[in-house]
Amino acid sequence: MDFSITADQQALIDQAADFARREIAPHVERFERDECFPRELAERMGELGLLGGTVPEAYGGLGLDYVTLSLLLEELAYHDVTAAVIAGWPSCSLGRPLLLYGTEEQKRDYLTPLCQGRKFGAHAVTEPHSGTDIVRRLETTVRRDGDDYVLNGTKTWISNARNADFFLTYGTLDRSLGMRGICAFIVDAGTPGLAMTPIRNKAGSRSQDTAQLYFEDLRVPSRNRLLPEGQGYRSLMCGTEVGRLACSARATGQIRACLDAAVEYAKQREVFGQPIGRYELVQAKIAGMRVGLETSRLLVRHLAWLLDQGAERAQKEASIAKLHTTETLMQCAQDAYQIHGAYGVAEEYKVGRYFRDAKVMQIYDGANEMHQQIIGEWELGYRQPAAARS
Ligand SMILES: Cc1cc2nc3c(=O)[nH]c(=O)nc-3n(C[C@H](O)[C@H](O)[C@H](O)COP(=O)(O)OP(=O)(O)OC[C@H]3O[C@@H](n4cnc5c(N)ncnc54)[C@H](O)[C@@H]3O)c2cc1C
């Protein structure tokens, strides 16, 4: 593995940092209050090429490798997590299924505009009764009716629903078929039978607007089905490791933000006649953040490198990176908050937001207990590479 950053990678990082410093960072508190990342800003990110990610240039993307994608997302997340979430979608759970399994027409109508910031989408998987175990307990039903499919069900916690022009979603033909009953569909916003209610006043990830979606006899033309009937599972899973890479890169960016905020405050706040940074217990917290940043970066780079080598699945490494970076972030955010004393509570000091967002990151992209289970099962030999199973 080569840890050096190339001139092209640095130029992309600098471009993202410059944009985020000027156009995002000064307004984040407003986005938090509005509980929405402005669409115009996301469009601007598209114009600048910050959304194209790993999608090939032929489909409007940047054709980045995964190492470069992770560097970009870390940089954006340093300034604002939601901006990094948006920049990751075309490469992750939303765009990757379209790239791998979409028809040329679907790529033209959804993937290319998604990379260019001309269309936005949402990945609608989670349901009220199932999150972690969604693959086994999908309740949204799918019925074929002539050249259409009819969907009935509810999806919840769906990010970017308000700004979405389309939804990539899933239902089952027959629950008794298990994974082989799952179908994937692209649903255009505004389709009759699709309704939504926003989920407001979240404790964390506030500017990542979320909503509950209702499908009531929602008719989807068969040209909007992704993959053959019953193979939607492949679409559901194909962005998993890349999604965990993106989540880990975002967490790493936020660890860096916690460290910088803590260092700056510890140097200027005086207690008993000296800056609090002079106290060893404060130095220990800051040292922990630096170690956490370095270990997180190494795990993210390793996972990205594995994916760049063409690893079909890097399930264990993705779980290790996701678990470590988000647990480390939670600790760093807690320590940065503590170092700020009462001022940690004040909006202008940001560490309160880092703390609230960190909690959410332990839950989405797979609850961390599930990642512990995956790692443990690999270690115990209860999971095996696909080749060993056949
Ligand atoms: C801000 C935000 C944005 C989101 N955006 C989206 C989106 O865009 N699209 C979408 O489809 N979903 C989205 N989600 C939902 C997210 O994917 C789910 O919250 C996640 O999958 C966990 O599901 P759950 O909340 O139903 O928790 P559950 O599955 O009910 O789990 C609850 C708790 O049980 C424990 N647990 C779970 N599994 C295990 C295990 N194997 N071993 C031990 N303990 C376990 C954990 O403590 C876990 O937190 C979002 C959620 C949030 C908070």
The ligand as an ORCA input file, in Angstrom:
! r2SCAN-3c Opt
* xyz 0 1
  C     -30.537      9.948     10.510
  C     -30.889      8.620      9.916
  C     -30.895      8.492      8.515
  C     -31.277      7.273      7.943
  N     -31.358      7.194      6.562
  C     -31.841      6.064      5.990
  C     -32.055      5.994      4.566
  O     -31.753      6.937      3.819
  N     -32.604      4.870      4.052
  C     -32.949      3.807      4.829
  O     -33.444      2.831      4.301
  N     -32.756      3.832      6.185
  C     -32.212      4.932      6.775
  N     -32.028      4.989      8.146
  C     -32.366      3.828      8.969
  C     -31.145      3.039      9.387
  O     -30.609      2.357      8.289
  C     -31.601      2.091     10.515
  O     -31.816      2.915     11.651
  C     -30.609      1.017     10.813
  O     -30.613      0.063      9.791
  C     -30.917      0.308     12.142
  O     -32.233     -0.139     12.130
  P     -33.224      0.210     13.348
  O     -33.067      1.645     13.692
  O     -34.563     -0.283     12.965
  O     -32.662     -0.613     14.568
  P     -32.993     -2.130     14.949
  O     -32.673     -3.031     13.806
  O     -34.346     -2.189     15.536
  O     -31.943     -2.359     16.105
  C     -32.081     -1.676     17.370
  C     -30.870     -1.943     18.199
  O     -30.778     -3.348     18.465
  C     -29.425     -3.715     18.597
  N     -29.076     -4.745     17.600
  C     -29.428     -4.813     16.305
  N     -28.882     -5.898     15.704
  C     -28.162     -6.531     16.658
  C     -27.351     -7.712     16.664
  N     -27.164     -8.438     15.549
  N     -26.744     -8.054     17.833
  C     -26.912     -7.307     18.967
  N     -27.670     -6.196     19.006
  C     -28.276     -5.794     17.875
  C     -28.587     -2.443     18.352
  O     -28.303     -1.825     19.592
  C     -29.527     -1.600     17.534
  O     -29.220     -0.214     17.602
  C     -31.612      6.173      8.756
  C     -31.560      6.299     10.160
  C     -31.206      7.499     10.727
  C     -31.192      7.615     12.231
*
